[in-house]
Amino acid sequence: MFIRRHCLGLAAALAALAFSPALGSGVAMAADRVTVFAAASMKTALDAANAAYARDKGVDIAVSYAASSALARQVEAGAPADLFISADEDWMNYLAGKNLIRADSRSDLLGNRIVLVATRGEARPVDIRPGFDLKGLLGEGRLAMGAVDSVPAGKYGKAALQKLGVWDSVASQVAGAENVRAALALVSRGEAPYGIVYATDAAADPGVSVVGTFPQDSHPPIIYPVALLAGRTSAAAAAYLAYLKSPAAASYFQSQGFTVLK
């Protein structure tokens, strides 16, 4: 009897601890964690926005950054995430076509620009226009870009070079990277003399200089859609999504060079 009463008392004590306001409940802590899959180009701005949100709300935001293509494939394979932010419409549409997002939660969050960057110290302004001599700028060097068949920044960059009539002259010199931040690093480290990245990425790396900005009509509009993933009903995730669309979060995105879409 003593053993039974002791076990019951221990169970009651553990239950009381689990729901103690001072210590917080394990259930509540799990419910207050939001897992986000976000395009690699968002890292600097989103990390800052998330730090502020965590301080204000006490919610743990776990973010996995990678190419939108890689993240979409992970979602398709069943990776447990609450929310997806893509760097283009194509990969969000891909998940929508498989009923893997909550369509009623989808919206266009941000816009961006693509720029030509060079290793700092070797940078000269480049007039980006039809037929500009990118081949001559590269010499024997490589042009760092996201993988042009899958990574959104690479796709935008290829589209721009095709529209400007210079893709064929440099295609063989493209160093395709797994995401835009990897392409940026190649230029920052001096492993490629030039690269095509988002303006927001260039702003985040002091090792590069922007030498030219691609005309907006040279490529499809750069849009970052956001959506909750299907089957995820977390109230914390819904509240976090509302925060991303709020003026409080907008200030962090704008400071990094994103355009906030309404």
N, C-alpha and C positions, 0 to 999 in steps of 0.2 A: 504493500500500500504506500509506504514511504517513497519507494522508487517511482510509483505511478504519479503520486502527488508532485514529486520533484520534477518529473518530465513535463507535466501539465503546467507547472509554474514557470519552467524555463521557456516553454512554447509561448505562454502569455507574455513573458518579458520580451522575447524576441519580436513578437507581433507589435507590442507597444513601441519598441525601438524603431521598427520599420516604418511606423506612421507618426513618429515623433516630429512635431513641427520644427524642433531645434535641429534635428539631424537630417530631416528630409527622408522621404520614402524611396526605396529602390524602384518601386513602380513609377513614381513621379519622375525620378531621374531619367528612367528609360524613355518615358513619354515626352520629356523635354529635350530630347536629342533629335536633331534634324540632320539628315544626310543628304548632301547636295552633290550632284554631278555637274561640273561647270567647265566651259571652254577654257583652255589654258590661258588665253589672252585676258581673262578677267581677274587673274590672281591678285595683282597688286590692289586694285580697287575693291574687289570683293573681300579680301582679307581685312582691309580697313573697315569696311561696312559691317562685317561680321563681328569684329572685335568690339565695336560700339554697341551692337545689338546684344552681344553676350553680356557686356557690362550692365546694360539697362534692364534686360529681361531675364538674365540668368539661364539662358538657353544655350546648350552646347551645339554649335554648328560644325559638323564634320564635312569637309569638302574634298572631293577627289577631282583634281585638275588634269585634263588631257585633251587631245583632239576630240572635237565633237563626234567625229566618226567612231573613234574608239569607245567613247562613252555610250553612244547609242547602241553599239554592238553589245556592250556589257549589260545594258538594260534589257536588251532582247534576250540575252542569255540568263536573265533572272537575277542580276545583281540587285541587292536590297538598297535602293535609294528612294528618297521622298520626292525629289524635285530635280529637274533637268533644265540647264540653261545652255542652249546651243549657240554657236557663232554663225549659223545660217539657218534658213528655213528648211533646206533640204533634209537635214538629219532629224529635225523635229517632225517634218512631214512623214519621214520614214517610220518613226515610232507611232505616229498617229494612224498611219495605214495599217499598223498591226494592233491597233487598239491598246497601246501601251501607255498612253497619256490620258489624263482627264481633260477632255476637250473643252469643258466649260471653264477651266482654269487657265487656258492658254492665252498669252498676250505677247505683243512685241515690246520688249523691255528697253533695248539700247540700240544705238547706231554707232558706226565707226568709219574710219578712213584707212586706206592702205597707202603706205609710203615706201620710198626707196631709201634705205639706210646704208651708211658706210662706216667702217671702223673709224672711231674718233681720232683725229689727228691727220687723217688722210682724206678728209671729206672736202669736196668742192660742190657747189650748187649744180644741179642737173635740171635742164629744161625738159620736162617730160611732156612730149608731144608726139604726134604721129611720125613714125620713122626715126625717132631719136636713136643715137648711136650707143645703145647699151652694150653691144658686142665690143665696141672699141673701148668702153670703160672697163669691161671685165678683163680684157687681154686674155691671158691664159688662166685666169682665176675662175672661181665658181660663183654662181648666183644662188644664195641660200633662200629657200622658200619652204613653206609647208608642202607636203606631198600633194601634187597638183590634181590627183584623181580622187582624193578623199578629204584632206584637211581643208576646211573652209577658206583660210587665208591663202592657201596655195591655189585653190580654185578661183578665187577672186583675182589673184595675181596673174594667173595664166590668161583669164578672160581679158584683163586689161592689156596685157602684152599682145594678145591676138588682135584686139580692137585697134591698137596703135601700130600694128604691122611689124612688130619686132620679135615675136615669139619664135619663129622658125630660125632666126639667126642665133638664138641663145639657148634653145631647148636642150641641146646636148651638154650644156654647161650647168644645168640646174642641179643643185644639191638638195634633194627632197628630204625634208625632216619630218619626224613623227608628229610634231605640233609646231605652232608658230613660235613658242618660246625657245624651242630647240634650234629653229632657224635663226632667231635673234642671237642666240649664244654663239653660233658659228661666226657671225660678223663681229660680235663683241670681242671674241678671242683672237680675231685676225685670221681665222681659218678660211674665210671667204671675204673678198673685198666689198661685196655688195649683197644686199638681201631685200626681200619684199616682206614687210610685216605690217601689222596694224599700227596706226599712229600711237595708240595707247601703250603698245609694247615698247616702242622706241622711247617714249617718255619715261619708262620704268628702268631703262638701262643706260647708265652714264658712259658706257663703253662704245656707244654708237652715236652718230649724228644723222639727222634727217637731211637728205640732200635734195629731195623732191617729193611732191605729193601727186598721186595719180588723179586725173580728172574723174569726177564722180560719174560722168556718163560713159566712162571706159569699162565699167564692170557693173554687174547687178548690184542693187542697193544692199549694203551690209547691215543686216538686221539680226539681233540676238533675241530669239523668242524664248519664253520661259513657260513651264507648265509643271503641275503636280503629276506624278506618275500614277497610273491606274492601280487601283487596289490599295492605295495609301490613304488612310483616313485620319491621319494625325492632325489634331487641332493645332499643335505647335507648328507643323509645316505650313498649314494654311495661314497662320498668323505671320510666319516668316515671309511667305510670298507677298502678303500685303505690305510688309515692311520694305521689301525690295522695290515696290512700286510707289513708295512714299517719298516726300521731299527730303526726309532725313537721310535715306539711302542715296537719293539722287545727288546730293552734294559730294559724296565720295566718288561716284562714277564720273561726274563732271570734272572734278579736280584731276582726274587721270586722263581726261580728253574724250570720254564717251559722250555721245549725244543721247539724252534721255528722251525716249519716245512716249508720247501721251496717247 
